[in-house]
Amino acid sequence: MAWRKKLTDAMADGLRFASLGALLVGGVGVSVAFVYVLIKTCWFSVDYLDRTLFSEPW
């Protein structure tokens, strides 16, 4: 039984860690972009409703 890992096993672990980290960073980036677009859409929708429905009295 060897006490040390093989070089290829250590490289596989490093690549697995790097790919999971990249996936996590990408997921956070997509989530932040989605929240930004959602807030921007709500902001423009409120602006549009204010301009079209509430600009003159009913």
N, C-alpha and C positions, 0 to 999 in steps of 0.2 A: 504494500500500500504506500503510495507516494504522499509525502507531506505537502508538496508544492503542486499547484495547478499546472497543467500544460500551458504552453504559450498560446495555443489556439483557443483553449477554453477561456483564458484571461481576455484575449482579444474579443471573443464572442460576448463575454459579459460587458466589456467596455462599449462595444457597438450597441448592445441591447440597452444599456443605460443611456447612451447618447440618443438613440432613436426614441426612447420613451420621453426623454427631456425635450427633444424637438417637437414631438407630438403634443406634449403638455403646453409648451410655449405657443405653438400654432393654435391650439384650442382656445387658449386665453385670448390670443389676438383676434380670432374670429368672434369670440363672445363680446369683446370690447367693441369691435366694429359693428356688430349687430345692435348692441345697446345704443351706440352713437346714432346709427341710422334710424332706429326706432324713435329716439328722442327728437331727432331732427324732423322726422315725419309728423310726429305729434305737434311740434312747434309750428310747422308750416300749416298743418290742418287747422289749428286754433286761429292762426293768423288769417287763413282763408275764410273761415266761418265768421270771424269778426268783421272782415271786409265785406262779405256778401250778405250775411243775414242781419248783422247788428249795426250796420253803418247808418241806417235810417230807422225811424220809429215804425212799429208795426201798425 
